[in-house]
Amino acid sequence: MNTEVIDFPKEGSYKGLIFDLDGTLVDSMPAHFEAWCKALTTHGAPGIFPEDVFYAMGGRPTKDIVKVLNGELNLHLDPDAVAMSKRDAFMEALEKVEPITAVVDFVKANHGKVPMAIATGGSRKVAQRTIELLKIDHYFQTMVTADDVDCGKPDPEVFLKAAMAINIAPEDCVAFEDAAPGIIAAQTAGMQVITVPVPLKVKL
């Protein structure tokens, strides 16, 4: 990833920091794509989720994506069953997940200076296991997941709840995101958004 193009905000220009997880704090998107491929194959729908579409929908909850695929492709996949299979496949691939060094270094530099939160479209079980495995869980005051909201990204609810949890007004928060749904969600919440570039090519 070309981290040189991340435009980090200057210290003092924010009161709180909110980070997406997958593709922003951790380089987990290849593992997530592999898990999607395995889950959809298990449920009799191989090859229906191209890589470019996967990245375009990054940050959205798994069940929401399954519903979109059902509608666009006239399928009848069970969102709950596919989500469970995808979660299990990803948990098996966690050893492939690595931190995105430039962003994590920025987190470390701000630790103890301003409150920080994670706002992810992933499930709590998977997200918690991910940050614990990479030993970054102690940097954040709270984490809001897909399990904690009624509407996933691009709805702003996950970011608004994260800001509320760290007691910082949304307009005083800077959000870090890599995918369009999350960028839209953070902007709609009234936050300044720093975009973390998506790799041009995924190698599985």
NORKAGI-V625864 format. One record per helix or strand of 3 or more residues. SS is the DSSP state (a for helix, b for strand). FROM is the first residue (numbers start at 1). TO is the last residue. Records with the same first field share a line. If there is no record, write none. Layout:
SS = FROM-TO / FROM-TO
//
This chain:
a = 3-5 / 29-42 / 51-56 / 62-73 / 79-92 / 94-96 / 101-110 / 124-133 / 137-139 / 146-148 / 157-165 / 170-172 / 180-188
b = 16-19 / 115-119 / 142-144 / 173-177 / 192-195
//
